[in-house]
Amino acid sequence: MIDTVYVVETTLSGELNEAEIGHWSQSIIDTGLVSCVNIERITSIYRWEGKIQSNPEWKIQLFTTAESKEKAILKIKSEHSYDLPKILCWPTESTKEYSDWVKGE
């Protein structure tokens, strides 16, 4: 059977080191709002204030439930260092077993 898990995605500054990203990830896990955090180094190329930018960043994907996603988004917004953080959220299909684990955690 297929079930739904929500993915909330943001980016954090590439100037942060792996330990700082780990601490940020652990703090959101500790809230109980998300069950899993995936982190990955990326390069973002974007237009900001009329200029093309290219910067290293950390892509952060958080896995949560429908009930917790809004609170997880509010936590990201309250702690984010960017003036305009990228925050995306979408439902995704998962196995029932994985969804049950996300819900149970």
Number of C-alpha atoms within 10 A of each C-alpha: 7 12 14 19 23 23 21 22 20 20 22 20 16 17 11 13 10 14 9 11 17 13 11 16 19 13 11 18 18 11 12 14 23 24 18 17 19 12 18 11 15 13 12 15 11 12 10 8 7 7 8 9 11 11 12 16 18 22 19 19 21 23 25 26 22 13 11 15 21 15 13 22 18 11 14 19 17 9 9 16 11 11 7 8 13 14 14 12 16 12 15 12 13 15 13 14 12 15 19 15 11 19 18 10 13
